[in-house]
């Protein structure tokens, strides 16, 4: 996937119109059968890390069920959880457990559907990548807390470190803070702060010495930025499955109460073996392959 396509993908937060045009070409018997049984409207919002997978799954679900209308928006995990809690969307997509973003009474009203596993990778401008292939977790923490401000302090070129950060509402930030920074507060660079992963990657490309972090799914076939290993362990699905790579989490699709109708059918599809086989091609992990688990 080329960078320009990634930027367009992440920037296109409202995709209802695009999805409405999908699926009319399917003529298989199974598609016809599904189309006759599933109809209605589905709305979802939240995690930008999950957005590419949600969009792909929605398009393929639409091919089988052309009578279904699906509207997807990104905007961050906090936004998705707030909106599904309020009832303004059917599904709230989140990189983190609802309890970390909502009051306990509100979180208890939601049903968690763990649709896949997401790996978060530190990524740098290519001028840095020429000499910085791996960072220790301690070095990574010093960089993102602004204790280290020049790349030459960690074996890189003599140039300032430029942080490309995410807002406090970001589920991606929450996950990275917990498992990469061990809870340490990330320094904020308001000039380059965004929860749009496509925009974040563009900022890393355009700013010499830049570093940020994105979901592994945004790095599939990407040559514009470079991922950095942590303690010598590369951010790959294999290392995530084994538990060797530490910065990963579940991708959640929350509903307020048990899902019904078209929303239930869509969730059943995205969590099915049929679609699960397509997840890894996009850089997402299957929960069934994890050798370790997490409760928070």
PESULNOR-V729257 format. One record per helix or strand. SS is the DSSP state (a for helix, b for strand). FROM is the first residue (numbers start at 1). LEN is the number of residues. If there is no record, write none. Layout:
{{SS & FROM & LEN} {SS & FROM & LEN}}
//
This chain:
{{a & 3 & 9} {a & 16 & 5} {a & 29 & 9} {b & 40 & 7} {a & 48 & 17} {b & 68 & 8} {a & 77 & 10} {b & 91 & 4} {a & 98 & 3} {a & 104 & 4} {b & 110 & 15} {a & 126 & 4} {b & 134 & 2} {a & 137 & 8} {b & 150 & 1} {a & 151 & 4} {b & 160 & 1} {b & 162 & 2} {a & 171 & 9} {a & 190 & 3} {a & 197 & 10} {b & 210 & 6} {a & 216 & 4} {b & 226 & 5} {b & 233 & 1} {a & 237 & 6} {b & 248 & 9} {a & 261 & 10} {a & 273 & 10} {b & 285 & 1} {a & 287 & 3}}
//
